[in-house]
Amino acid sequence: MKKQVNQVGLFVISILCFGCFLGFTEGTSHSIECSNSECQGQYQGAEFVNSSDIAHQFSNTMSAEVGDKLKELFKNGMYSQVDFENIEMTTKGMGSGNVIYFIKIPFKRVNSECEAYTSFDHVGGWNHNPALEARKKQLDKALMENHELYISDLKTTPEGLQEYWIQWKNKVTQSMCK
C-alpha cells in the first residue's frame, strides 16, 4: 500500500512538473526546414523568459541544423559552404514581448571536398556587440592545424539582433584536408 502511494505521489509530481514545462514553452514555436540549397527556420514567441534570451537561442538550434545538413551534403558528394552574402535574418516584433525571428541560410556549391565547410556556428545577441574574440578562442580547439575560421560580416536586423555566422572544416568529416 505504501509503495502504491509513493508511486501515485511520484506520478502527480511528474504531471505537475510536465505542466510547468508546458507553461514555459506555451505560446512559443519554432520550425526549421533544410533542402540541398538552404536551411530556413522561424521562431515565434517570447524574447526573454526568466532573463534567459529564449528567442536568440534559436540561432543555436539553427546552427546545429545547418552543420548537420552541410555534413550530409558532403557525404553525398555535394560539397558546399554557407553563402554568407545571402543570409537573411528578420526579428519582427522585437521589444513587444512576442518576436518572430526568421533565418534563411543559403548554401553554395564548391568544386572539391577541401573547399567545403562542414561545421557551422554563430555568435551574437540583441543590441550589443557580439563577443567574437571569445567565440574564436572557444572554437580554436575545433580547428585542424593550419586552418582558420571563415567568419561572415556582422549581420544586423533593423530591430537590433546582431550575428556573426562562422564556418570551418570539421576535423572528422574532412580529415583528408589536412
C-alpha positions in Angstrom: 0.0 0.0 0.0 2.8 2.4 0.9 4.6 1.6 -2.4 1.3 2.4 -4.3 1.0 5.8 -2.5 4.6 6.6 -3.3 4.1 5.7 -7.0 0.9 7.8 -7.1 2.8 10.7 -5.5 5.6 10.5 -8.0 3.1 10.4 -10.8 1.3 13.5 -9.6 4.7 15.3 -9.2 5.7 14.3 -12.7 2.4 15.6 -14.1 2.9 18.9 -12.3 6.5 19.3 -13.5 5.4 18.4 -17.0 2.7 21.1 -16.7 5.4 23.6 -15.6 7.5 22.7 -18.6 4.5 23.2 -20.9 3.8 26.5 -19.4 7.4 27.6 -20.0 7.1 26.8 -23.7 3.4 27.8 -24.1 3.0 30.4 -26.9 6.3 29.6 -28.5 7.0 27.7 -31.6 9.9 27.0 -34.0 10.4 25.2 -37.2 13.4 24.5 -39.4 13.4 23.0 -42.9 16.6 22.2 -44.9 16.9 21.4 -48.6 20.0 20.8 -50.7 20.2 24.6 -51.3 19.4 26.1 -47.9 18.1 25.9 -44.4 15.4 28.2 -43.2 13.6 28.5 -39.9 11.4 30.6 -37.7 11.0 31.1 -34.0 7.9 32.8 -32.7 7.3 33.7 -29.1 8.8 35.5 -26.1 12.2 37.2 -26.5 13.1 36.5 -22.8 11.9 34.1 -20.2 13.3 34.4 -16.7 16.1 36.7 -18.0 17.1 33.9 -20.5 17.4 35.0 -24.1 15.0 32.4 -25.5 14.5 33.9 -28.9 18.2 34.3 -29.6 18.8 30.6 -28.6 17.0 29.7 -31.8 20.4 30.7 -33.5 21.9 27.8 -31.6 19.3 25.4 -32.9 19.6 26.7 -36.5 23.4 26.5 -36.4 23.3 22.8 -35.4 20.8 22.0 -38.2 23.0 23.8 -40.8 26.1 22.0 -39.6 24.2 18.6 -39.9 23.0 19.5 -43.4 26.5 20.5 -44.6 27.8 17.2 -43.4 25.0 15.3 -45.1 25.7 17.2 -48.4 29.4 16.5 -48.1 28.8 12.7 -47.6 26.6 12.8 -50.7 29.4 14.4 -52.8 27.6 17.8 -52.9 30.5 19.9 -51.5 29.1 23.1 -50.1 29.6 26.0 -47.8 27.2 28.7 -46.5 26.7 31.7 -48.8 27.3 34.4 -46.2 26.4 37.2 -48.6 22.8 35.9 -49.0 21.9 35.1 -45.4 18.6 36.6 -44.4 17.5 37.5 -40.8 14.4 39.3 -39.5 13.2 39.9 -36.0 9.8 41.4 -36.4 8.1 42.4 -33.1 11.3 42.6 -31.1 10.6 44.6 -28.0 6.9 43.8 -28.0 7.3 40.6 -26.0 6.5 38.4 -29.0 9.1 38.2 -31.7 9.1 36.4 -35.0 12.7 35.5 -35.7 13.3 34.2 -39.2 16.6 33.0 -40.6 17.5 31.8 -44.1 20.9 30.2 -44.5 21.7 29.5 -48.2 24.4 27.1 -49.5 26.7 27.4 -52.5 28.4 24.5 -54.2 32.2 24.3 -54.3 34.4 22.1 -56.6 36.2 19.9 -54.1 35.9 18.4 -50.7 38.6 20.6 -49.3 36.8 23.8 -50.4 33.7 22.8 -48.5 32.9 23.6 -44.9 31.1 21.1 -42.7 30.8 22.8 -39.3 28.8 25.9 -38.5 28.1 28.2 -35.6 27.3 31.8 -34.6 27.9 34.5 -32.0 25.6 37.3 -31.4 22.8 38.9 -29.3 20.3 41.7 -29.0 21.5 45.3 -29.1 25.1 44.6 -28.0 28.3 43.8 -29.8 28.8 40.0 -30.1 31.7 38.5 -28.2 33.5 37.5 -31.4 37.0 37.2 -30.0 35.9 35.0 -27.1 33.9 32.8 -29.6 37.0 32.5 -31.8 39.0 31.2 -28.8 36.3 28.7 -27.9 36.2 27.3 -31.5 40.0 27.3 -31.8 40.0 23.7 -30.4 37.7 22.6 -33.2 40.1 23.6 -36.0 42.6 21.4 -37.8 46.2 22.5 -37.7 46.9 25.4 -40.1 43.2 26.0 -40.7 41.1 29.1 -39.9 37.5 30.0 -39.1 35.6 31.6 -42.0 33.5 34.4 -40.4 30.7 36.4 -42.0 30.5 40.2 -41.8 28.3 41.3 -38.9 24.6 40.8 -39.8 22.2 43.1 -38.1 18.4 43.2 -38.2 16.6 46.7 -38.0 15.4 45.7 -34.6 18.9 45.1 -33.2 19.8 41.4 -33.4 23.5 41.1 -34.4 25.1 37.9 -35.6 28.4 36.7 -36.9 28.0 33.4 -38.7 31.0 31.1 -38.6 32.0 28.0 -40.7 35.0 25.7 -40.8 36.2 22.3 -41.9 35.1 19.5 -39.5 38.2 17.6 -38.1 36.5 14.2 -38.6 34.4 14.7 -41.7 37.2 16.5 -43.6 40.3 14.8 -42.1 41.6 14.3 -45.7 42.0 18.1 -46.0 44.9 18.5 -43.6 
